[in-house]
Amino acid sequence: MAYFVYIIQSEVDNTYYKGFTENPENRIWQHNNGKSRYTSKKIPWKLVYLEEYQTKREALIREKQIKRFNSQYLKELIEKQKD
């Protein structure tokens, strides 16, 4: 089974939300349909970054790491993945 770390960006104010999931498509749907209290006020969200891991532990470690990054570093990370 694969596990994913993702970053979504609000199209309302460009803020980022970082998370972990087993099903990115479903999780983005939840964010955009008010199923997540924290993100429900800034709908719509778009997926801007995704990493895949083979173990839940690896993904959770990376999620914690990404959550500590500042906005500038997140922008650079997102841009790097686009290249």
PDB file with one MODEL, atoms N, CA, C and O in Angstrom:
MODEL        1
ATOM      1  N   MET A   1       0.837  -1.180   0.000  1.00  0.00           N
ATOM      2  CA  MET A   1       0.000   0.000   0.000  1.00  0.00           C
ATOM      3  C   MET A   1       0.885   1.248   0.000  1.00  0.00           C
ATOM      4  O   MET A   1       1.936   1.278   0.641  1.00  0.00           O
ATOM      5  N   ALA A   2       0.453   2.253  -0.715  1.00  0.00           N
ATOM      6  CA  ALA A   2       1.193   3.512  -0.796  1.00  0.00           C
ATOM      7  C   ALA A   2       0.587   4.541   0.154  1.00  0.00           C
ATOM      8  O   ALA A   2      -0.608   4.516   0.447  1.00  0.00           O
ATOM      9  N   TYR A   3       1.433   5.433   0.620  1.00  0.00           N
ATOM     10  CA  TYR A   3       1.028   6.528   1.495  1.00  0.00           C
ATOM     11  C   TYR A   3       1.563   7.817   0.887  1.00  0.00           C
ATOM     12  O   TYR A   3       2.629   7.824   0.271  1.00  0.00           O
ATOM     13  N   PHE A   4       0.828   8.894   1.060  1.00  0.00           N
ATOM     14  CA  PHE A   4       1.165  10.143   0.394  1.00  0.00           C
ATOM     15  C   PHE A   4       1.221  11.310   1.368  1.00  0.00           C
ATOM     16  O   PHE A   4       0.442  11.393   2.319  1.00  0.00           O
ATOM     17  N   VAL A   5       2.160  12.203   1.105  1.00  0.00           N
ATOM     18  CA  VAL A   5       2.245  13.488   1.782  1.00  0.00           C
ATOM     19  C   VAL A   5       1.901  14.511   0.712  1.00  0.00           C
ATOM     20  O   VAL A   5       2.418  14.455  -0.404  1.00  0.00           O
ATOM     21  N   TYR A   6       1.024  15.446   1.062  1.00  0.00           N
ATOM     22  CA  TYR A   6       0.556  16.393   0.050  1.00  0.00           C
ATOM     23  C   TYR A   6       0.533  17.814   0.593  1.00  0.00           C
ATOM     24  O   TYR A   6       0.505  18.053   1.800  1.00  0.00           O
ATOM     25  N   ILE A   7       0.546  18.740  -0.348  1.00  0.00           N
ATOM     26  CA  ILE A   7       0.344  20.152  -0.026  1.00  0.00           C
ATOM     27  C   ILE A   7      -0.760  20.636  -0.951  1.00  0.00           C
ATOM     28  O   ILE A   7      -0.710  20.437  -2.165  1.00  0.00           O
ATOM     29  N   ILE A   8      -1.758  21.278  -0.350  1.00  0.00           N
ATOM     30  CA  ILE A   8      -2.798  21.915  -1.147  1.00  0.00           C
ATOM     31  C   ILE A   8      -2.724  23.412  -0.889  1.00  0.00           C
ATOM     32  O   ILE A   8      -2.224  23.862   0.142  1.00  0.00           O
ATOM     33  N   GLN A   9      -3.233  24.169  -1.849  1.00  0.00           N
ATOM     34  CA  GLN A   9      -3.196  25.625  -1.741  1.00  0.00           C
ATOM     35  C   GLN A   9      -4.606  26.160  -1.923  1.00  0.00           C
ATOM     36  O   GLN A   9      -5.320  25.758  -2.842  1.00  0.00           O
ATOM     37  N   SER A  10      -5.000  27.069  -1.044  1.00  0.00           N
ATOM     38  CA  SER A  10      -6.320  27.682  -1.143  1.00  0.00           C
ATOM     39  C   SER A  10      -6.340  28.664  -2.308  1.00  0.00           C
ATOM     40  O   SER A  10      -5.434  29.483  -2.463  1.00  0.00           O
ATOM     41  N   GLU A  11      -7.376  28.571  -3.116  1.00  0.00           N
ATOM     42  CA  GLU A  11      -7.528  29.523  -4.212  1.00  0.00           C
ATOM     43  C   GLU A  11      -8.138  30.827  -3.724  1.00  0.00           C
ATOM     44  O   GLU A  11      -8.250  31.784  -4.491  1.00  0.00           O
ATOM     45  N   VAL A  12      -8.534  30.876  -2.452  1.00  0.00           N
ATOM     46  CA  VAL A  12      -9.093  32.087  -1.859  1.00  0.00           C
ATOM     47  C   VAL A  12      -7.980  33.039  -1.432  1.00  0.00           C
ATOM     48  O   VAL A  12      -7.998  34.221  -1.774  1.00  0.00           O
ATOM     49  N   ASP A  13      -7.003  32.511  -0.676  1.00  0.00           N
ATOM     50  CA  ASP A  13      -5.951  33.391  -0.156  1.00  0.00           C
ATOM     51  C   ASP A  13      -4.532  32.834  -0.308  1.00  0.00           C
ATOM     52  O   ASP A  13      -3.587  33.365   0.275  1.00  0.00           O
ATOM     53  N   ASN A  14      -4.388  31.765  -1.093  1.00  0.00           N
ATOM     54  CA  ASN A  14      -3.084  31.158  -1.396  1.00  0.00           C
ATOM     55  C   ASN A  14      -2.375  30.519  -0.204  1.00  0.00           C
ATOM     56  O   ASN A  14      -1.190  30.204  -0.304  1.00  0.00           O
ATOM     57  N   THR A  15      -3.065  30.318   0.920  1.00  0.00           N
ATOM     58  CA  THR A  15      -2.431  29.632   2.040  1.00  0.00           C
ATOM     59  C   THR A  15      -2.256  28.152   1.717  1.00  0.00           C
ATOM     60  O   THR A  15      -2.948  27.592   0.867  1.00  0.00           O
ATOM     61  N   TYR A  16      -1.311  27.541   2.419  1.00  0.00           N
ATOM     62  CA  TYR A  16      -1.023  26.122   2.211  1.00  0.00           C
ATOM     63  C   TYR A  16      -1.578  25.287   3.358  1.00  0.00           C
ATOM     64  O   TYR A  16      -1.682  25.744   4.496  1.00  0.00           O
ATOM     65  N   TYR A  17      -1.925  24.064   3.026  1.00  0.00           N
ATOM     66  CA  TYR A  17      -2.281  23.057   4.024  1.00  0.00           C
ATOM     67  C   TYR A  17      -1.475  21.819   3.688  1.00  0.00           C
ATOM     68  O   TYR A  17      -1.430  21.398   2.532  1.00  0.00           O
ATOM     69  N   LYS A  18      -0.836  21.231   4.695  1.00  0.00           N
ATOM     70  CA  LYS A  18       0.000  20.049   4.488  1.00  0.00           C
ATOM     71  C   LYS A  18      -0.634  18.869   5.198  1.00  0.00           C
ATOM     72  O   LYS A  18      -1.127  18.997   6.318  1.00  0.00           O
ATOM     73  N   GLY A  19      -0.619  17.713   4.533  1.00  0.00           N
ATOM     74  CA  GLY A  19      -1.236  16.552   5.150  1.00  0.00           C
ATOM     75  C   GLY A  19      -0.685  15.234   4.645  1.00  0.00           C
ATOM     76  O   GLY A  19       0.249  15.184   3.845  1.00  0.00           O
ATOM     77  N   PHE A  20      -1.297  14.167   5.143  1.00  0.00           N
ATOM     78  CA  PHE A  20      -0.904  12.794   4.846  1.00  0.00           C
ATOM     79  C   PHE A  20      -2.179  12.013   4.544  1.00  0.00           C
ATOM     80  O   PHE A  20      -3.208  12.239   5.180  1.00  0.00           O
ATOM     81  N   THR A  21      -2.118  11.096   3.579  1.00  0.00           N
ATOM     82  CA  THR A  21      -3.299  10.308   3.226  1.00  0.00           C
ATOM     83  C   THR A  21      -2.903   9.029   2.508  1.00  0.00           C
ATOM     84  O   THR A  21      -1.777   8.890   2.030  1.00  0.00           O
ATOM     85  N   GLU A  22      -3.838   8.105   2.441  1.00  0.00           N
ATOM     86  CA  GLU A  22      -3.660   6.900   1.636  1.00  0.00           C
ATOM     87  C   GLU A  22      -4.328   7.068   0.276  1.00  0.00           C
ATOM     88  O   GLU A  22      -4.056   6.312  -0.657  1.00  0.00           O
ATOM     89  N   ASN A  23      -5.213   8.075   0.168  1.00  0.00           N
ATOM     90  CA  ASN A  23      -5.979   8.278  -1.059  1.00  0.00           C
ATOM     91  C   ASN A  23      -6.045   9.773  -1.379  1.00  0.00           C
ATOM     92  O   ASN A  23      -6.978  10.450  -0.945  1.00  0.00           O
ATOM     93  N   PRO A  24      -5.076  10.299  -2.129  1.00  0.00           N
ATOM     94  CA  PRO A  24      -5.030  11.744  -2.393  1.00  0.00           C
ATOM     95  C   PRO A  24      -6.292  12.291  -3.062  1.00  0.00           C
ATOM     96  O   PRO A  24      -6.781  13.358  -2.692  1.00  0.00           O
ATOM     97  N   GLU A  25      -6.808  11.574  -4.027  1.00  0.00           N
ATOM     98  CA  GLU A  25      -7.992  12.061  -4.745  1.00  0.00           C
ATOM     99  C   GLU A  25      -9.174  12.248  -3.791  1.00  0.00           C
ATOM    100  O   GLU A  25      -9.848  13.278  -3.825  1.00  0.00           O
ATOM    101  N   ASN A  26      -9.416  11.265  -2.954  1.00  0.00           N
ATOM    102  CA  ASN A  26     -10.516  11.349  -1.998  1.00  0.00           C
ATOM    103  C   ASN A  26     -10.265  12.435  -0.958  1.00  0.00           C
ATOM    104  O   ASN A  26     -11.189  13.146  -0.563  1.00  0.00           O
ATOM    105  N   ARG A  27      -9.026  12.561  -0.519  1.00  0.00           N
ATOM    106  CA  ARG A  27      -8.716  13.560   0.507  1.00  0.00           C
ATOM    107  C   ARG A  27      -8.908  14.972  -0.025  1.00  0.00           C
ATOM    108  O   ARG A  27      -9.409  15.832   0.700  1.00  0.00           O
ATOM    109  N   ILE A  28      -8.526  15.232  -1.263  1.00  0.00           N
ATOM    110  CA  ILE A  28      -8.735  16.557  -1.855  1.00  0.00           C
ATOM    111  C   ILE A  28     -10.231  16.828  -1.968  1.00  0.00           C
ATOM    112  O   ILE A  28     -10.688  17.940  -1.706  1.00  0.00           O
ATOM    113  N   TRP A  29     -10.990  15.808  -2.360  1.00  0.00           N
ATOM    114  CA  TRP A  29     -12.449  15.941  -2.435  1.00  0.00           C
ATOM    115  C   TRP A  29     -13.004  16.344  -1.068  1.00  0.00           C
ATOM    116  O   TRP A  29     -13.859  17.224  -0.978  1.00  0.00           O
ATOM    117  N   GLN A  30     -12.518  15.701  -0.008  1.00  0.00           N
ATOM    118  CA  GLN A  30     -12.981  16.030   1.343  1.00  0.00           C
ATOM    119  C   GLN A  30     -12.677  17.485   1.691  1.00  0.00           C
ATOM    120  O   GLN A  30     -13.524  18.184   2.246  1.00  0.00           O
ATOM    121  N   HIS A  31     -11.477  17.935   1.367  1.00  0.00           N
ATOM    122  CA  HIS A  31     -11.117  19.328   1.644  1.00  0.00           C
ATOM    123  C   HIS A  31     -12.032  20.288   0.886  1.00  0.00           C
ATOM    124  O   HIS A  31     -12.431  21.316   1.431  1.00  0.00           O
ATOM    125  N   ASN A  32     -12.364  19.970  -0.344  1.00  0.00           N
ATOM    126  CA  ASN A  32     -13.170  20.868  -1.172  1.00  0.00           C
ATOM    127  C   ASN A  32     -14.672  20.741  -0.955  1.00  0.00           C
ATOM    128  O   ASN A  32     -15.448  21.485  -1.554  1.00  0.00           O
ATOM    129  N   ASN A  33     -15.084  19.818  -0.114  1.00  0.00           N
ATOM    130  CA  ASN A  33     -16.509  19.641   0.156  1.00  0.00           C
ATOM    131  C   ASN A  33     -16.843  19.804   1.637  1.00  0.00           C
ATOM    132  O   ASN A  33     -17.838  19.264   2.121  1.00  0.00           O
ATOM    133  N   GLY A  34     -16.011  20.548   2.343  1.00  0.00           N
ATOM    134  CA  GLY A  34     -16.289  20.906   3.724  1.00  0.00           C
ATOM    135  C   GLY A  34     -16.190  19.777   4.730  1.00  0.00           C
ATOM    136  O   GLY A  34     -16.728  19.897   5.831  1.00  0.00           O
ATOM    137  N   LYS A  35     -15.527  18.694   4.395  1.00  0.00           N
ATOM    138  CA  LYS A  35     -15.420  17.547   5.297  1.00  0.00           C
ATOM    139  C   LYS A  35     -14.252  17.673   6.272  1.00  0.00           C
ATOM    140  O   LYS A  35     -14.085  16.835   7.157  1.00  0.00           O
ATOM    141  N   SER A  36     -13.459  18.705   6.111  1.00  0.00           N
ATOM    142  CA  SER A  36     -12.341  18.974   7.013  1.00  0.00           C
ATOM    143  C   SER A  36     -12.570  20.356   7.627  1.00  0.00           C
ATOM    144  O   SER A  36     -12.574  21.362   6.917  1.00  0.00           O
ATOM    145  N   ARG A  37     -12.756  20.402   8.925  1.00  0.00           N
ATOM    146  CA  ARG A  37     -13.100  21.657   9.596  1.00  0.00           C
ATOM    147  C   ARG A  37     -12.069  22.756   9.324  1.00  0.00           C
ATOM    148  O   ARG A  37     -12.433  23.896   9.038  1.00  0.00           O
ATOM    149  N   TYR A  38     -10.798  22.412   9.412  1.00  0.00           N
ATOM    150  CA  TYR A  38      -9.749  23.423   9.264  1.00  0.00           C
ATOM    151  C   TYR A  38      -9.749  24.060   7.875  1.00  0.00           C
ATOM    152  O   TYR A  38      -9.546  25.268   7.752  1.00  0.00           O
ATOM    153  N   THR A  39      -9.969  23.273   6.843  1.00  0.00           N
ATOM    154  CA  THR A  39      -9.872  23.797   5.477  1.00  0.00           C
ATOM    155  C   THR A  39     -11.210  24.256   4.901  1.00  0.00           C
ATOM    156  O   THR A  39     -11.243  24.814   3.803  1.00  0.00           O
ATOM    157  N   SER A  40     -12.299  24.037   5.607  1.00  0.00           N
ATOM    158  CA  SER A  40     -13.622  24.330   5.043  1.00  0.00           C
ATOM    159  C   SER A  40     -13.866  25.813   4.774  1.00  0.00           C
ATOM    160  O   SER A  40     -14.706  26.154   3.942  1.00  0.00           O
ATOM    161  N   LYS A  41     -13.165  26.679   5.446  1.00  0.00           N
ATOM    162  CA  LYS A  41     -13.388  28.120   5.273  1.00  0.00           C
ATOM    163  C   LYS A  41     -12.617  28.728   4.103  1.00  0.00           C
ATOM    164  O   LYS A  41     -12.807  29.898   3.773  1.00  0.00           O
ATOM    165  N   LYS A  42     -11.749  27.934   3.478  1.00  0.00           N
ATOM    166  CA  LYS A  42     -10.912  28.483   2.404  1.00  0.00           C
ATOM    167  C   LYS A  42     -11.066  27.709   1.103  1.00  0.00           C
ATOM    168  O   LYS A  42     -10.138  27.657   0.296  1.00  0.00           O
ATOM    169  N   ILE A  43     -12.228  27.112   0.898  1.00  0.00           N
ATOM    170  CA  ILE A  43     -12.531  26.356  -0.328  1.00  0.00           C
ATOM    171  C   ILE A  43     -12.599  27.334  -1.492  1.00  0.00           C
ATOM    172  O   ILE A  43     -13.127  28.431  -1.309  1.00  0.00           O
ATOM    173  N   PRO A  44     -12.107  27.010  -2.653  1.00  0.00           N
ATOM    174  CA  PRO A  44     -11.580  25.733  -3.116  1.00  0.00           C
ATOM    175  C   PRO A  44     -10.071  25.605  -2.894  1.00  0.00           C
ATOM    176  O   PRO A  44      -9.348  26.592  -2.756  1.00  0.00           O
ATOM    177  N   TRP A  45      -9.629  24.342  -2.866  1.00  0.00           N
ATOM    178  CA  TRP A  45      -8.226  23.979  -2.708  1.00  0.00           C
ATOM    179  C   TRP A  45      -7.744  23.267  -3.958  1.00  0.00           C
ATOM    180  O   TRP A  45      -8.505  22.560  -4.619  1.00  0.00           O
ATOM    181  N   LYS A  46      -6.467  23.460  -4.274  1.00  0.00           N
ATOM    182  CA  LYS A  46      -5.877  22.719  -5.398  1.00  0.00           C
ATOM    183  C   LYS A  46      -4.619  22.005  -4.908  1.00  0.00           C
ATOM    184  O   LYS A  46      -3.881  22.517  -4.067  1.00  0.00           O
ATOM    185  N   LEU A  47      -4.395  20.823  -5.448  1.00  0.00           N
ATOM    186  CA  LEU A  47      -3.208  20.050  -5.110  1.00  0.00           C
ATOM    187  C   LEU A  47      -2.008  20.675  -5.807  1.00  0.00           C
ATOM    188  O   LEU A  47      -2.016  20.858  -7.024  1.00  0.00           O
ATOM    189  N   VAL A  48      -0.969  21.005  -5.028  1.00  0.00           N
ATOM    190  CA  VAL A  48       0.224  21.613  -5.617  1.00  0.00           C
ATOM    191  C   VAL A  48       1.484  20.782  -5.406  1.00  0.00           C
ATOM    192  O   VAL A  48       2.518  21.060  -6.014  1.00  0.00           O
ATOM    193  N   TYR A  49       1.408  19.754  -4.542  1.00  0.00           N
ATOM    194  CA  TYR A  49       2.601  18.949  -4.263  1.00  0.00           C
ATOM    195  C   TYR A  49       2.179  17.590  -3.729  1.00  0.00           C
ATOM    196  O   TYR A  49       1.247  17.480  -2.933  1.00  0.00           O
ATOM    197  N   LEU A  50       2.895  16.542  -4.188  1.00  0.00           N
ATOM    198  CA  LEU A  50       2.569  15.186  -3.758  1.00  0.00           C
ATOM    199  C   LEU A  50       3.831  14.330  -3.740  1.00  0.00           C
ATOM    200  O   LEU A  50       4.596  14.317  -4.704  1.00  0.00           O
ATOM    201  N   GLU A  51       4.039  13.618  -2.636  1.00  0.00           N
ATOM    202  CA  GLU A  51       5.140  12.662  -2.510  1.00  0.00           C
ATOM    203  C   GLU A  51       4.552  11.318  -2.113  1.00  0.00           C
ATOM    204  O   GLU A  51       3.588  11.261  -1.350  1.00  0.00           O
ATOM    205  N   GLU A  52       5.125  10.239  -2.625  1.00  0.00           N
ATOM    206  CA  GLU A  52       4.639   8.892  -2.320  1.00  0.00           C
ATOM    207  C   GLU A  52       5.666   8.123  -1.490  1.00  0.00           C
ATOM    208  O   GLU A  52       6.870   8.204  -1.737  1.00  0.00           O
ATOM    209  N   TYR A  53       5.169   7.377  -0.502  1.00  0.00           N
ATOM    210  CA  TYR A  53       6.013   6.560   0.365  1.00  0.00           C
ATOM    211  C   TYR A  53       5.442   5.158   0.467  1.00  0.00           C
ATOM    212  O   TYR A  53       4.238   4.953   0.310  1.00  0.00           O
ATOM    213  N   GLN A  54       6.313   4.198   0.731  1.00  0.00           N
ATOM    214  CA  GLN A  54       5.889   2.804   0.835  1.00  0.00           C
ATOM    215  C   GLN A  54       5.385   2.437   2.228  1.00  0.00           C
ATOM    216  O   GLN A  54       4.623   1.482   2.381  1.00  0.00           O
ATOM    217  N   THR A  55       5.804   3.191   3.240  1.00  0.00           N
ATOM    218  CA  THR A  55       5.338   2.891   4.592  1.00  0.00           C
ATOM    219  C   THR A  55       4.675   4.117   5.214  1.00  0.00           C
ATOM    220  O   THR A  55       5.014   5.260   4.907  1.00  0.00           O
ATOM    221  N   LYS A  56       3.729   3.842   6.089  1.00  0.00           N
ATOM    222  CA  LYS A  56       3.027   4.907   6.798  1.00  0.00           C
ATOM    223  C   LYS A  56       4.012   5.710   7.653  1.00  0.00           C
ATOM    224  O   LYS A  56       3.918   6.934   7.736  1.00  0.00           O
ATOM    225  N   ARG A  57       4.940   5.018   8.275  1.00  0.00           N
ATOM    226  CA  ARG A  57       5.929   5.671   9.132  1.00  0.00           C
ATOM    227  C   ARG A  57       6.745   6.706   8.358  1.00  0.00           C
ATOM    228  O   ARG A  57       6.930   7.831   8.822  1.00  0.00           O
ATOM    229  N   GLU A  58       7.229   6.322   7.181  1.00  0.00           N
ATOM    230  CA  GLU A  58       8.010   7.256   6.351  1.00  0.00           C
ATOM    231  C   GLU A  58       7.181   8.489   6.000  1.00  0.00           C
ATOM    232  O   GLU A  58       7.665   9.618   6.080  1.00  0.00           O
ATOM    233  N   ALA A  59       5.938   8.262   5.616  1.00  0.00           N
ATOM    234  CA  ALA A  59       5.068   9.372   5.223  1.00  0.00           C
ATOM    235  C   ALA A  59       4.792  10.301   6.402  1.00  0.00           C
ATOM    236  O   ALA A  59       4.807  11.521   6.244  1.00  0.00           O
ATOM    237  N   LEU A  60       4.543   9.742   7.567  1.00  0.00           N
ATOM    238  CA  LEU A  60       4.268  10.573   8.738  1.00  0.00           C
ATOM    239  C   LEU A  60       5.491  11.380   9.167  1.00  0.00           C
ATOM    240  O   LEU A  60       5.360  12.527   9.595  1.00  0.00           O
ATOM    241  N   ILE A  61       6.664  10.792   9.054  1.00  0.00           N
ATOM    242  CA  ILE A  61       7.901  11.523   9.365  1.00  0.00           C
ATOM    243  C   ILE A  61       8.061  12.700   8.405  1.00  0.00           C
ATOM    244  O   ILE A  61       8.381  13.811   8.825  1.00  0.00           O
ATOM    245  N   ARG A  62       7.838  12.451   7.126  1.00  0.00           N
ATOM    246  CA  ARG A  62       7.968  13.519   6.128  1.00  0.00           C
ATOM    247  C   ARG A  62       6.899  14.594   6.325  1.00  0.00           C
ATOM    248  O   ARG A  62       7.185  15.782   6.180  1.00  0.00           O
ATOM    249  N   GLU A  63       5.677  14.191   6.653  1.00  0.00           N
ATOM    250  CA  GLU A  63       4.618  15.172   6.897  1.00  0.00           C
ATOM    251  C   GLU A  63       5.026  16.108   8.029  1.00  0.00           C
ATOM    252  O   GLU A  63       4.881  17.324   7.904  1.00  0.00           O
ATOM    253  N   LYS A  64       5.529  15.564   9.122  1.00  0.00           N
ATOM    254  CA  LYS A  64       5.977  16.398  10.246  1.00  0.00           C
ATOM    255  C   LYS A  64       7.070  17.365   9.806  1.00  0.00           C
ATOM    256  O   LYS A  64       7.078  18.529  10.204  1.00  0.00           O
ATOM    257  N   GLN A  65       7.992  16.872   8.980  1.00  0.00           N
ATOM    258  CA  GLN A  65       9.082  17.713   8.487  1.00  0.00           C
ATOM    259  C   GLN A  65       8.532  18.863   7.641  1.00  0.00           C
ATOM    260  O   GLN A  65       8.907  20.018   7.837  1.00  0.00           O
ATOM    261  N   ILE A  66       7.651  18.543   6.711  1.00  0.00           N
ATOM    262  CA  ILE A  66       7.086  19.566   5.822  1.00  0.00           C
ATOM    263  C   ILE A  66       6.272  20.589   6.611  1.00  0.00           C
ATOM    264  O   ILE A  66       6.276  21.772   6.270  1.00  0.00           O
ATOM    265  N   LYS A  67       5.587  20.160   7.640  1.00  0.00           N
ATOM    266  CA  LYS A  67       4.775  21.088   8.435  1.00  0.00           C
ATOM    267  C   LYS A  67       5.632  22.129   9.156  1.00  0.00           C
ATOM    268  O   LYS A  67       5.120  23.175   9.554  1.00  0.00           O
ATOM    269  N   ARG A  68       6.908  21.863   9.328  1.00  0.00           N
ATOM    270  CA  ARG A  68       7.809  22.828   9.978  1.00  0.00           C
ATOM    271  C   ARG A  68       8.391  23.848   8.995  1.00  0.00           C
ATOM    272  O   ARG A  68       8.952  24.858   9.419  1.00  0.00           O
ATOM    273  N   PHE A  69       8.267  23.600   7.708  1.00  0.00           N
ATOM    274  CA  PHE A  69       8.852  24.493   6.706  1.00  0.00           C
ATOM    275  C   PHE A  69       8.084  25.813   6.631  1.00  0.00           C
ATOM    276  O   PHE A  69       6.868  25.850   6.821  1.00  0.00           O
ATOM    277  N   ASN A  70       8.818  26.897   6.349  1.00  0.00           N
ATOM    278  CA  ASN A  70       8.147  28.179   6.151  1.00  0.00           C
ATOM    279  C   ASN A  70       7.607  28.274   4.723  1.00  0.00           C
ATOM    280  O   ASN A  70       7.920  27.438   3.876  1.00  0.00           O
ATOM    281  N   SER A  71       6.806  29.284   4.469  1.00  0.00           N
ATOM    282  CA  SER A  71       6.141  29.432   3.165  1.00  0.00           C
ATOM    283  C   SER A  71       7.120  29.534   2.006  1.00  0.00           C
ATOM    284  O   SER A  71       6.876  28.975   0.936  1.00  0.00           O
ATOM    285  N   GLN A  72       8.216  30.235   2.205  1.00  0.00           N
ATOM    286  CA  GLN A  72       9.193  30.383   1.128  1.00  0.00           C
ATOM    287  C   GLN A  72       9.784  29.032   0.739  1.00  0.00           C
ATOM    288  O   GLN A  72       9.928  28.729  -0.446  1.00  0.00           O
ATOM    289  N   TYR A  73      10.124  28.230   1.730  1.00  0.00           N
ATOM    290  CA  TYR A  73      10.682  26.913   1.437  1.00  0.00           C
ATOM    291  C   TYR A  73       9.643  26.040   0.744  1.00  0.00           C
ATOM    292  O   TYR A  73       9.976  25.288  -0.172  1.00  0.00           O
ATOM    293  N   LEU A  74       8.389  26.133   1.174  1.00  0.00           N
ATOM    294  CA  LEU A  74       7.319  25.362   0.524  1.00  0.00           C
ATOM    295  C   LEU A  74       7.189  25.747  -0.947  1.00  0.00           C
ATOM    296  O   LEU A  74       7.030  24.881  -1.808  1.00  0.00           O
ATOM    297  N   LYS A  75       7.257  27.042  -1.231  1.00  0.00           N
ATOM    298  CA  LYS A  75       7.176  27.502  -2.623  1.00  0.00           C
ATOM    299  C   LYS A  75       8.307  26.902  -3.455  1.00  0.00           C
ATOM    300  O   LYS A  75       8.087  26.459  -4.582  1.00  0.00           O
ATOM    301  N   GLU A  76       9.510  26.889  -2.900  1.00  0.00           N
ATOM    302  CA  GLU A  76      10.659  26.322  -3.612  1.00  0.00           C
ATOM    303  C   GLU A  76      10.480  24.822  -3.834  1.00  0.00           C
ATOM    304  O   GLU A  76      10.803  24.310  -4.906  1.00  0.00           O
ATOM    305  N   LEU A  77       9.975  24.131  -2.840  1.00  0.00           N
ATOM    306  CA  LEU A  77       9.722  22.691  -2.946  1.00  0.00           C
ATOM    307  C   LEU A  77       8.699  22.401  -4.045  1.00  0.00           C
ATOM    308  O   LEU A  77       8.873  21.479  -4.841  1.00  0.00           O
ATOM    309  N   ILE A  78       7.646  23.189  -4.076  1.00  0.00           N
ATOM    310  CA  ILE A  78       6.586  23.030  -5.081  1.00  0.00           C
ATOM    311  C   ILE A  78       7.135  23.308  -6.475  1.00  0.00           C
ATOM    312  O   ILE A  78       6.854  22.562  -7.414  1.00  0.00           O
ATOM    313  N   GLU A  79       7.911  24.370  -6.613  1.00  0.00           N
ATOM    314  CA  GLU A  79       8.487  24.716  -7.913  1.00  0.00           C
ATOM    315  C   GLU A  79       9.443  23.637  -8.409  1.00  0.00           C
ATOM    316  O   GLU A  79       9.465  23.320  -9.598  1.00  0.00           O
ATOM    317  N   LYS A  80      10.231  23.075  -7.498  1.00  0.00           N
ATOM    318  CA  LYS A  80      11.169  22.012  -7.861  1.00  0.00           C
ATOM    319  C   LYS A  80      10.444  20.806  -8.438  1.00  0.00           C
ATOM    320  O   LYS A  80      10.907  20.198  -9.403  1.00  0.00           O
ATOM    321  N   GLN A  81       9.314  20.465  -7.849  1.00  0.00           N
ATOM    322  CA  GLN A  81       8.563  19.302  -8.329  1.00  0.00           C
ATOM    323  C   GLN A  81       7.964  19.562  -9.710  1.00  0.00           C
ATOM    324  O   GLN A  81       7.786  18.628 -10.493  1.00  0.00           O
ATOM    325  N   LYS A  82       7.656  20.811 -10.011  1.00  0.00           N
ATOM    326  CA  LYS A  82       7.092  21.155 -11.327  1.00  0.00           C
ATOM    327  C   LYS A  82       8.105  20.942 -12.443  1.00  0.00           C
ATOM    328  O   LYS A  82       7.736  20.621 -13.573  1.00  0.00           O
ATOM    329  N   ASP A  83       9.387  21.121 -12.121  1.00  0.00           N
ATOM    330  CA  ASP A  83      10.446  21.021 -13.147  1.00  0.00           C
ATOM    331  C   ASP A  83      10.656  19.644 -13.649  1.00  0.00           C
ATOM    332  O   ASP A  83      11.510  19.422 -14.508  1.00  0.00           O
TER     333      ASP A  83
ENDMDL
END
